[in-house]
Amino acid sequence: GNHDEYARTVLTVQAPSFPRTALGINEDDHEMVTSVLTSTRAMIDTARVLIMNEGTMEEGQEMMAQANSMFREVKDHLMMRQYEKKQKEDAMAAEKEVLRDLLREKYSQQDVEEANVEDVKKAQEDSKRGLDVARKMYETMISFPECLEQFFEVCLKIINEELDSLGLSSVEVVVHEKRNADQEGYNKVVIVTNELADRVAGKAGDGIVDYPFMWNDAKVGFVNLGVDGKWNCSNKTPYECCVHIRESAPGPDANGKYLECHIFVPFGGVGNDRRNDRIFINVSPDGRVHEAPQIQ
């Protein structure tokens, strides 16, 4: 995306440990959903590798979109089943109570209790499968497209409701915001590396590193650094790239600050493990979310 990896805030979104309405999943649904989610995760892993290469980036983006679509179809299917289950339970509740009264009159209390135990056992099995699917759903979840063009506070509510509907616990939310020239760290250029952290990848995988501000040089005033604020660091190590960048502004700015580098290793790379309990939200200056938040 076009976010700035250097400016970020970490929050926590807390959702209930269990859903208000359990995801009751029968054996057939559990088998089908598990199979689809396994295929979806494999597609996601392949797509991420393709996206890292400029020549296969478009193919990777299309595969990621397809995986996202598959996931949403599964989720919609489960939410519909959950709705149908709730409707059925509500409709049968009164009927069961009447039936129990009749059973008490005809059979012994022990027979009625044994029948109730069977009902409870089946419900527990469905609930256990539901929790297993909920966890698999979250592990497969790629993004939250419902957040697009929403204000940040609305997006947080959407994420919380998503977690609630799946019965999942709290997650860490990392908020990336566009820096401005008055913030701490304005003098740092973000260098995005490859996953091995031994070469510069750049945000788009083309080795290009950019700086979003004009540099207010102490002697000559405002100047563009590099070529229109960009440097080509393709095939360079992060250290070599940083040396190249700092040559653009060897002296201090009007605040006495020198140009510095901030090395960013992508998630899943060396020292920056990918996690499934962390969601990244890129917030624009207008307070809206213009890119789908990602789990990574």
C-alpha positions as CSV (number, residue, x, y, z in Angstrom):
1,G,0.0,0.0,0.0
2,N,1.0,3.6,0.1
3,H,1.2,3.8,3.9
4,D,4.3,4.8,5.7
5,E,5.8,1.9,7.7
6,Y,7.6,4.2,10.1
7,A,4.5,6.0,11.7
8,R,2.4,3.5,13.6
9,T,0.3,3.0,16.7
10,V,-0.6,-0.3,18.4
11,L,-4.1,-0.9,19.9
12,T,-6.0,-3.9,21.1
13,V,-9.5,-4.9,20.0
14,Q,-11.2,-7.1,22.6
15,A,-13.9,-9.5,21.5
16,P,-15.8,-12.0,23.7
17,S,-14.1,-15.4,24.1
18,F,-17.2,-17.2,22.7
19,P,-19.8,-16.0,20.2
20,R,-23.2,-14.9,21.5
21,T,-24.7,-17.5,19.1
22,A,-22.6,-20.5,18.8
23,L,-21.5,-21.7,15.3
24,G,-23.3,-25.0,15.3
25,I,-21.5,-27.0,12.6
26,N,-22.6,-30.5,11.5
27,E,-20.1,-33.1,10.2
28,D,-20.7,-32.4,6.5
29,D,-20.3,-28.6,6.9
30,H,-17.2,-29.1,9.0
31,E,-15.6,-31.3,6.3
32,M,-16.5,-29.0,3.5
33,V,-15.4,-25.8,5.2
34,T,-12.1,-27.3,6.4
35,S,-11.3,-28.5,2.9
36,V,-12.0,-25.1,1.3
37,L,-10.1,-23.2,4.0
38,T,-7.1,-25.5,3.5
39,S,-7.1,-24.7,-0.3
40,T,-7.6,-21.0,0.4
41,R,-4.6,-20.9,2.8
42,A,-2.4,-22.6,0.1
43,M,-3.5,-20.0,-2.5
44,I,-2.7,-17.2,-0.1
45,D,0.9,-18.5,0.6
46,T,1.5,-18.9,-3.2
47,A,0.0,-15.5,-3.9
48,R,2.3,-13.8,-1.4
49,V,5.4,-15.3,-3.1
50,L,4.2,-14.2,-6.5
51,I,3.4,-10.6,-5.3
52,M,7.0,-10.2,-4.1
53,N,8.3,-10.6,-7.7
54,E,7.6,-7.7,-10.0
55,G,7.1,-10.0,-13.0
56,T,4.4,-12.1,-11.3
57,M,2.9,-9.4,-9.0
58,E,-0.3,-9.1,-11.1
59,E,-0.8,-12.8,-11.1
60,G,-0.3,-12.9,-7.3
61,Q,-2.8,-10.1,-6.8
62,E,-5.4,-11.9,-8.9
63,M,-4.8,-15.1,-6.9
64,M,-5.1,-13.2,-3.6
65,A,-8.4,-11.7,-4.7
66,Q,-9.7,-15.1,-5.7
67,A,-8.7,-16.5,-2.3
68,N,-10.4,-13.6,-0.5
69,S,-13.5,-14.3,-2.5
70,M,-13.5,-18.0,-1.6
71,F,-13.1,-17.1,2.0
72,R,-16.0,-14.7,1.9
73,E,-18.3,-17.3,0.3
74,V,-17.5,-19.7,3.1
75,K,-18.1,-17.1,5.7
76,D,-21.5,-16.1,4.1
77,H,-22.4,-19.8,4.0
78,L,-21.6,-20.2,7.7
79,M,-23.4,-17.1,8.7
80,M,-26.5,-18.2,6.8
81,R,-26.3,-21.6,8.5
82,Q,-26.0,-19.8,11.9
83,Y,-29.1,-17.7,11.1
84,E,-31.1,-20.8,10.0
85,K,-30.0,-22.6,13.2
86,K,-31.1,-19.7,15.4
87,Q,-34.5,-19.5,13.6
88,K,-35.0,-23.3,13.9
89,E,-34.0,-23.2,17.6
90,D,-36.5,-20.4,18.3
91,A,-39.3,-22.2,16.5
92,M,-38.7,-25.5,18.2
93,A,-38.2,-24.1,21.7
94,A,-41.8,-23.9,22.7
95,E,-42.6,-27.2,20.9
96,K,-39.9,-29.0,22.9
97,E,-41.2,-27.7,26.2
98,V,-44.7,-29.0,25.4
99,L,-43.2,-32.3,24.4
100,R,-41.2,-32.6,27.6
101,D,-44.4,-32.1,29.6
102,L,-46.1,-34.9,27.7
103,L,-43.0,-37.1,28.2
104,R,-43.1,-36.5,31.9
105,E,-46.6,-37.6,32.1
106,K,-46.0,-40.8,30.0
107,Y,-42.4,-41.8,31.0
108,S,-40.3,-41.7,34.1
109,Q,-38.1,-38.7,35.0
110,Q,-35.0,-40.8,34.3
111,D,-36.1,-41.4,30.6
112,V,-36.7,-37.7,30.1
113,E,-33.3,-36.8,31.6
114,E,-31.5,-39.4,29.4
115,A,-33.2,-37.9,26.3
116,N,-32.1,-34.4,27.4
117,V,-28.5,-35.7,27.8
118,E,-28.5,-36.9,24.2
119,D,-29.6,-33.4,23.0
120,V,-27.0,-31.7,25.1
121,K,-24.3,-34.1,23.8
122,K,-25.2,-33.4,20.1
123,A,-25.2,-29.6,20.8
124,Q,-21.8,-29.8,22.4
125,E,-20.4,-31.7,19.4
126,D,-21.8,-29.2,17.0
127,S,-20.4,-26.3,19.1
128,K,-16.9,-27.9,19.3
129,R,-16.9,-28.3,15.5
130,G,-18.1,-24.7,15.3
131,L,-15.2,-23.4,17.4
132,D,-12.7,-25.4,15.3
133,V,-14.1,-23.8,12.1
134,A,-14.1,-20.3,13.7
135,R,-10.4,-20.6,14.5
136,K,-9.7,-21.9,11.0
137,M,-11.7,-19.0,9.5
138,Y,-9.7,-16.4,11.4
139,E,-6.4,-18.1,10.5
140,T,-7.5,-18.0,6.8
141,M,-8.9,-14.4,7.0
142,I,-6.9,-12.2,4.6
143,S,-8.4,-8.8,5.0
144,F,-11.5,-6.7,6.0
145,P,-12.8,-5.2,2.7
146,E,-15.9,-3.9,4.6
147,C,-13.6,-1.3,6.1
148,L,-12.9,0.4,2.8
149,E,-13.7,4.1,2.8
150,Q,-15.0,3.9,6.4
151,F,-13.7,6.1,9.2
152,F,-11.2,4.5,11.5
153,E,-13.6,4.2,14.4
154,V,-16.2,2.5,12.2
155,C,-13.5,0.1,10.9
156,L,-12.6,-0.9,14.4
157,K,-16.3,-1.6,15.1
158,I,-16.5,-3.8,12.0
159,I,-13.4,-5.8,13.0
160,N,-14.8,-6.3,16.5
161,E,-18.1,-7.5,15.1
162,E,-16.2,-9.9,12.8
163,L,-14.3,-11.4,15.7
164,D,-17.4,-11.5,17.8
165,S,-19.3,-13.4,15.1
166,L,-16.6,-16.0,15.0
167,G,-16.2,-16.3,18.7
168,L,-12.5,-15.2,18.8
169,S,-10.5,-13.4,21.5
170,S,-8.6,-10.1,21.4
171,V,-6.2,-9.2,18.6
172,E,-3.5,-6.6,18.2
173,V,-4.3,-3.8,15.8
174,V,-1.3,-1.8,14.3
175,V,-2.4,1.5,12.9
176,H,-0.2,3.0,10.1
177,E,-0.7,6.7,9.5
178,K,0.8,9.0,6.9
179,R,3.6,11.0,8.5
180,N,3.8,14.7,8.3
181,A,6.9,16.9,8.3
182,D,6.3,18.0,11.9
183,Q,6.2,14.5,13.5
184,E,9.1,12.8,15.2
185,G,11.0,10.7,12.8
186,Y,10.2,13.0,9.8
187,N,14.0,12.8,8.8
188,K,13.9,9.0,8.4
189,V,13.7,7.3,5.0
190,V,12.0,3.9,5.2
191,I,13.9,1.2,3.4
192,V,11.8,-2.0,2.8
193,T,13.9,-5.1,2.4
194,N,13.2,-8.6,1.1
195,E,12.3,-11.3,3.6
196,L,15.9,-12.3,4.1
197,A,16.7,-8.6,4.9
198,D,19.9,-8.8,2.7
199,R,18.6,-6.8,-0.3
200,V,16.3,-3.8,-0.8
201,A,12.8,-4.7,-2.2
202,G,11.0,-1.4,-1.9
203,K,7.3,-1.1,-1.3
204,A,6.4,-2.3,-4.8
205,G,9.1,-4.9,-5.0
206,D,11.1,-2.9,-7.6
207,G,13.9,-1.7,-5.3
208,I,12.6,1.9,-5.4
209,V,12.8,3.8,-2.1
210,D,11.0,7.1,-1.6
211,Y,10.8,10.0,0.9
212,P,7.5,11.8,1.2
213,F,8.8,15.3,2.1
214,M,10.9,18.2,0.8
215,W,14.2,18.4,2.7
216,N,14.6,21.8,4.4
217,D,18.4,22.1,4.0
218,A,20.0,24.5,6.5
219,K,22.0,26.2,3.8
220,V,19.9,26.2,0.6
221,G,16.3,25.8,1.9
222,F,13.8,23.3,0.5
223,V,15.0,20.7,-2.0
224,N,13.9,17.5,-3.5
225,L,16.1,14.6,-2.5
226,G,17.2,11.8,-4.9
227,V,15.2,11.9,-8.2
228,D,11.8,13.5,-7.3
229,G,12.1,12.1,-3.8
230,K,13.1,8.5,-5.0
231,W,16.2,6.4,-5.1
232,N,16.8,3.2,-7.1
233,C,18.3,0.7,-4.6
234,S,17.6,-2.4,-6.7
235,N,20.1,-5.2,-5.8
236,K,21.7,-3.0,-3.1
237,T,22.0,-4.1,0.5
238,P,20.1,-2.0,3.0
239,Y,23.4,-0.5,4.2
240,E,24.5,0.3,0.7
241,C,21.1,1.9,0.0
242,C,21.2,4.0,3.1
243,V,24.7,5.3,2.2
244,H,23.4,6.2,-1.2
245,I,20.4,8.0,0.3
246,R,22.4,10.0,2.8
247,E,24.7,11.3,0.1
248,S,21.7,13.3,-1.1
249,A,21.7,15.4,2.1
250,P,25.1,15.2,3.8
251,G,24.4,18.3,5.9
252,P,21.7,19.0,8.6
253,D,18.3,20.5,7.9
254,A,17.0,23.7,9.4
255,N,16.2,21.9,12.7
256,G,19.7,20.4,13.0
257,K,18.5,17.0,12.0
258,Y,20.4,14.7,9.6
259,L,18.8,12.4,7.1
260,E,18.6,8.9,8.5
261,C,17.3,5.4,7.5
262,H,14.7,3.2,9.0
263,I,15.1,-0.5,7.8
264,F,11.7,-2.3,7.6
265,V,11.7,-6.1,7.1
266,P,8.3,-7.3,5.7
267,F,6.1,-9.5,7.9
268,G,7.2,-13.1,7.6
269,G,10.8,-12.0,7.1
270,V,13.9,-12.3,9.3
271,G,13.1,-11.1,12.8
272,N,9.5,-10.1,11.9
273,D,7.4,-13.2,12.1
274,R,4.0,-13.2,10.5
275,R,1.2,-13.5,13.1
276,N,-2.5,-14.3,12.9
277,D,-3.4,-12.2,15.9
278,R,-2.3,-8.9,14.4
279,I,-4.3,-6.7,12.1
280,F,-2.8,-3.7,10.2
281,I,-4.9,-0.7,9.3
282,N,-3.6,2.1,7.1
283,V,-5.3,5.4,8.0
284,S,-5.2,8.3,5.6
285,P,-5.0,12.0,6.7
286,D,-8.8,12.3,6.3
287,G,-9.3,9.7,9.0
288,R,-10.6,7.1,6.6
289,V,-9.4,3.6,5.7
290,H,-8.7,3.5,1.9
291,E,-7.0,0.1,1.9
292,A,-8.5,-3.2,3.3
293,P,-6.9,-3.9,6.7
294,Q,-4.6,-7.0,6.5
295,I,-3.9,-9.8,9.0
296,Q,-0.2,-10.5,9.0
